[in-house]
Amino acid sequence: MNGTPHIVGWAHTPFGKQPHEDVEALMADVSGKAIADAGIGPEDIDTISVGVYNNGFSRQGFEAALVGAGNPALATLPATRFENACSTGSAALFGALDRLEAGRAKAVLVVGAEKMTAVSGPEVNDILLSASHRKTEESVGSFAGVFAQLAELYAERYGDPREAMSRVAAKNHRNGVDNPYAHLKKDLGYEFCSTPSDANPYVVGKLLRTDCSMVSDGAAALVVTTADLARSSRRSVAIRGRGQANDHLALATRRDPLEFAGAREAFHSALTEASVTLKDLDLLETHDCFTIAEMLQYEAFGLAEPGRAAEVLAAGETESGGRLPVNRSGGLKAKGHPIGATGVSQHVMAAMQLTGEAGAMQVGTAGRAAVFNMGGSAVANYATVLEAT
């Protein structure tokens, strides 16, 4: 192993319905900026890791080569595209870290992007359903339907999660106000998030619109380097631990769909590798594609006992001034969820906190952060522990 890898530069577009024509334009927007932010040039990059889900959002594939198409200075560098559903961005980052730790590269550009708003709503639903097990889950009609089933199961076992889900939504929308990159910078309030209305209708089952992440365009990029190169950087963030774990694709084949076993394994593997516990973390950026997902992650990670995430939320423990601020960026709920960009974006948000560059989002002097990004219904799970240097 070639030492601890470091994040030394980043760039981020706003998320939402963006004017960029396509993924190529989105990646071009951030690739050069991230390299410049790292204080190096294109000639110092050894390889490129690209995260784009696509799967029907665009007829243009071969996204690894699109980085060089949009930024000719990068056109001849080795580039590889990664895809792992909604954890695509973290898959690209982990591929970059593998290269660094194997001694096959000293500096890697990681780019995640997605253009989702160019297709119709029904097309978006169908594309996202491909991150479920179609044979057993397509009948629910949408990816939201998969998580609505989890909310129903939770209600049967522990009681209705509706109030707690609304607290997650309200918290993350409140946090999103402070994020200049967020898709929706509006404090919707608990009352709005908890009350069905024409402006906030039920989507499926117990899920209101405010329980579902938005369809977004966007891109984010990181430069990761070896510890040796990071010493000459103007600032850096160390990646102290990481974990990856999978669970069964079909919820019906799991022992207990509510335990998020793969998420728990990945998260605690990252903590163990970093030699830390939950108590050592100053913030968490986690994958709130749906509000019930954030609740289940609390319970999988150990922030709450099974069935008791509502108590943690009611006590304000995951608010910006709480015991462990969660999704101070607004999370996927308010920041947006352009599939391929999400995992990269989460790491940018955490790195900004650890370097004191988070502006109005800043939680104080943060020393350690965790990031959790998942693909599908906690099928592909990635977690990292980042540390200020």
C-alpha positions, -999 to +999 in steps of 0.1 A: +000+000+000+013+034-010+003+054+021-028+074+029-045+090-001-055+126+001-081+149-015-062+180-026-086+198-050-123+199-061-149+216-081-187+215-081-215+228-104-248+239-090-273+211-090-308+214-105-320+220-141-288+232-155-281+250-189-253+226-198-262+208-230-251+174-219-228+153-197-198+163-217-204+200-209-210+193-173-178+173-169-158+200-188-172+226-163-155+208-134-125+189-146-101+218-153-113+237-122-106+207-099-071+203-113-064+241-109-079+240-074-053+213-066-025+236-077-013+213-104-017+210-142-032+184-165+003+170-171+004+160-134-027+138-137-019+101-143-054+088-149-091+097-148-119+079-130-154+088-144-187+082-127-218+084-150-249+062-146-267+071-179-286+039-186-309+058-209-305+094-199-285+100-230-278+082-263-241+092-259-221+065-241-183+061-237-183+087-209-147+081-199-136+095-233-160+125-229-138+141-203-111+145-229-137+156-256-147+184-233-112+192-221-087+184-249-058+188-224-070+155-208-078+136-240-048+113-241-048+103-204-060+068-194-097+071-184-121+046-172-159+048-165-174+033-134-211+026-129-228+012-097-263+027-097-267+056-073-232+049-058-216+054-092-196+085-080-181+066-050-173+037-073-152+060-094-135+074-063-127+039-050-113+029-083-090+060-081-080+051-046-072+015-057-048+029-083-031+052-058-027+026-031-013+000-056+013+025-066+000+027-102-007+064-100+003+095-079-026+118-089-060+109-102-089+131-114-123+118-103-153+132-122-190+124-115-218+138-136-254+132-148-278+150-170-313+139-159-337+166-169-335+161-206-359+132-206-395+129-195-408+120-161-419+085-171-385+079-188-368+089-155-389+065-136-381+037-159-344+044-160-342+045-122-362+013-119-332-004-135-314+000-102-340-023-086-345-060-093-370-057-122-381-094-120-395-089-085-399-052-080-409-036-114-445-040-105-442-012-079-439+012-108-411+034-097-380+034-075-400+055-050-423+025-048-394+003-036-387+026-007-425+030+000-425-007+006-397-002+032-417+025+048-448+002+050-427-026+065-412-002+091-447+010+100-459-026+105-430-034+128-422-002+147-451+022+141-458+048+114-426+066+104-445+095+088-436+121+115-399+111+116-397+111+078-410+147+078-383+157+103-357+143+080-371+163+051-375+195+071-339+192+085-323+187+051-343+214+034-333+238+062-297+228+057-299+232+019-306+270+023-270+274+032-256+254+003-248+276-028-248+244-050-282+231-038-311+224-062-336+238-037-325+265-013-357+269+006-366+261+042-399+243+037-406+237+074-419+207+093-455+216+088-452+216+050-432+184+049-456+166+071-489+177+056-503+163+023-513+191+000-516+200-037-480+214-034-468+183-015-489+153-027-484+116-019-461+101-045-466+065-035-476+048-003-464+069+027-440+090+006-449+126+000-430+146-026-408+160+002-397+125+010-381+120-024-349+134-038-352+155-069-343+149-105-312+170-111-284+178-134-249+184-121-212+174-119-185+173-092-148+165-094-120+157-070-082+153-074-068+126-051-031+121-047-005+101-026+005+114+008+038+125-007+023+148-033-003+161-007+025+175+014+032+202-012-005+210-017-020+242-002-045+221+018-055+184+018-080+160+034-068+125+043-090+095+035-083+075+066-107+046+061-131+031+036-154+002+032-175-014+005-202-041+009-230-055-011-264-069-002-289-089-022-304-070-051-339-082-045-354-070-012-375-102-011-344-124-007-329-106+023-332-119+058-344-085+069-349-056+044-350-031+072-315-039+087-296-025+057-269-051+064-246-040+036-248-004+046-239-014+082-210-035+070-195-008+047-199+019+073-183+001+102-155-013+080-146+023+072-147+033+109-125+003+118-100+010+091-097+046+103-095+034+140-124+056+150-159+053+164-191+072+158-182+094+187-151+106+169-170+120+139-180+157+136-204+153+107-219+128+083-229+131+047-253+103+040-275+090+011-310+103+018-325+094-016-357+090+004-363+101+039-370+066+051-335+057+038-318+082+061-338+068+091-327+032+082-291+044+079-292+059+114-302+025+127-277+006+106-248+028+116-257+028+153-269+064+157-302+048+168-315+014+179-337-004+154-371+013+153-359+043+172-346+068+146-376+090+154-362+096+189-328+108+175-346+131+151-370+145+178-341+152+201-323+172+173-292+150+175-286+151+138-293+188+134-265+213+126-259+219+162-266+184+174-244+155+185-237+144+149-248+168+122-261+148+093-264+162+057-254+198+066-252+202+028-289+195+025-282+160+014-297+145-018-331+158-006-323+195-010-289+195-027-302+172-055-293+138-068-277+137-103-268+100-100-232+099-112-223+131-094-237+123-060-209+103-044-183+127-056-204+157-044-207+142-009-169+140-006-166+176-018-191+187+008-172+168+036-138+181+024-151+217+025-161+212+061-128+197+071-108+226+055-131+253+069-143+263+034-180+254+038-192+289+044-227+292+058-228+253+060-198+252+083-204+231+115-175+246+134-140+232+136-145+198+120-118+172+123-134+141+110-163+133+087-179+102+073-195+098+039-220+071+030-232+065-006-254+036-017-266+022-050-301+008-052-319-001-020-287-003+000-274-029-025-240-014-033-227+004-003-196+027+000-184+045+031-153+067+038-138+084+068-121+117+060-098+136+083-085+172+084-047+174+080 
